[in-house]
Amino acid sequence: RERFDFGGRDVASWFPRHMAKGLRQMQAALRRADCLVERCHIPLSGRNPALKEALGIRPHVLVLNKMDLADPRRQPVSAGAGLGWAEGSTLVPVSLQIVPLVAQLVAESPRYHRAESSEYNILVIGVPNIGKSSLINSLRRLHLKKGKATMVGGEPGITKAVLTRIQVCEKPLMYLVDTPGVLPPKLGNVETGMKLALCGAIHDHMVGEDIMADYLLYTLNKQQQFGYVEHYGLGEACDDIKPVLKHVALAQGHMQKVTVLTGTGNVNVAMLNYTAAAYKFLRDFRAGRLGRVTLD
């Protein structure tokens, strides 16, 4: 396929409306923040320009998450490419660099009415299910040798509100504030929303596992990422999602009972569960089983 048919889908219906509250909470927490750390799966579609507009100019660190799953042939774009965020933004691929980098950026920048303070307060931002809480817990383990301090999960919406400060380092004394994931109120196009959905920033059922699986297949073929052929034991690459999901459903035993009304009464028959097969296809992609892929 040269292009993907989204079938006139309205991307606005995918996003819950409670996120404005989270943005207001972040603006209130900004008064005590020295730096912003933004967590991101995909370098362009995975960022929310509304956060930049609402939170203003501060030292800004972009942490690219899951780089071990990214296609090494597709180089990460610069921190501000296409968004006007280049000035004052720093791109970081690994969490090991975050504490010393933040300390350096804050030392070289105004403290925003906190010049008398010797501690560092960092606001962690990003779209839903992007690993903000996991980053905080990782830094605590690395620098304090302590367990997790905030709940994490594989679904968007785990963090519901801006939390209290969480210490992640002793020297220098550094605190991070977890925040709820916030999506843009409007997206430029449906394709951006689909990429966010593939990375788990939107609940699968809000978009539809079938259309997501089809778009994923289209993307893999477009980028000549044919790892799914070997992973599922297919004879060759395929541009039609139906035979792929049929093969997955048969291989995984994904069946569902369906009641059929006949002239002699109701009959229960077993049919392939294509929704379960689509969900399996998505899970395998997110786990890196289909190869290393960069959506942008």
Phi, psi and omega in degrees: 000135177280333179213161182255133180268111181275358175065031177068026181293144179261107184295336183297332183284353182278341193251129176293156187265001184280356189288340176299325178296316178298322179294320177296322178296321178294321178297323178291320181289342183296336183300331182251016182260138177261338187204152174252131173245116182255126178266139187209134174274311183241135197293336180245299183296336184277007182246152182248103181297340178295332178294318179297316181296320185280327188263350172077187185272125174207166170307132190226122180246125177259119181254113178280119183269154175056040179292342176290345177260357182278152179288117181294345179281342181251103186292141177301139177285167180293161188302327185248012186301126175077356184236354182072027183256006188298318182290124178081003180252145179231131182269128181231123180273340184225149184289340182300331184273351194294309185299308179296325180293316178298316179300320179292315182295319180293322180296330183266003185234163175298146182270005176052063178068019179235030185297333182279350185272140179260353180266164180245129177246122186241131177262121181264122186232169177154175177286170182298150173056041184254356176100023180294312180295322179296323178297315179300313180296323179295318179293325177295318179294321184290315189258334182246351182058038181239161182283185186292147180244353182218147186289141176233162178192167182271010180239147177293148175095013179294314178274115186264337184211163176293126186268175173288169181294142179237121180288135179236351180204148180264316180229102000285158179289113187226135178239142174244146177245116177287150180224157175290149176293137181233123176268156175298140177297333176222137177255150181295327181201166182293329183297320176300317177297323180293322177296319177297320179295319180298329179272002175088012180283345179231141178303134183305318186292338179287332180261318183113115182300328182293313180290326177294317178296320180294317178294323177297316178299316177301316181294316179300316180293321181297323180269005181057041175260094187256026179298333181294332180297311179289320184299320182262000179070034178281154180289327183199171176296149184225140180259000181249124185289333185298309179295331177293312180292327177297317179296317180295316181298318179294318182292325183267353182071031180279102181235158175218146179273131181235134178271124180248128180273120179242178181292341180254006179128185181279138179233130176270124178236151179264131180230158178295138179265094184289331178294317177296322178294321178296319179295322176297318178301315180293316179298319179296322177296313183293334179271359179081011182285344181259009180111174180269120188229137172245120187287326178272000000 
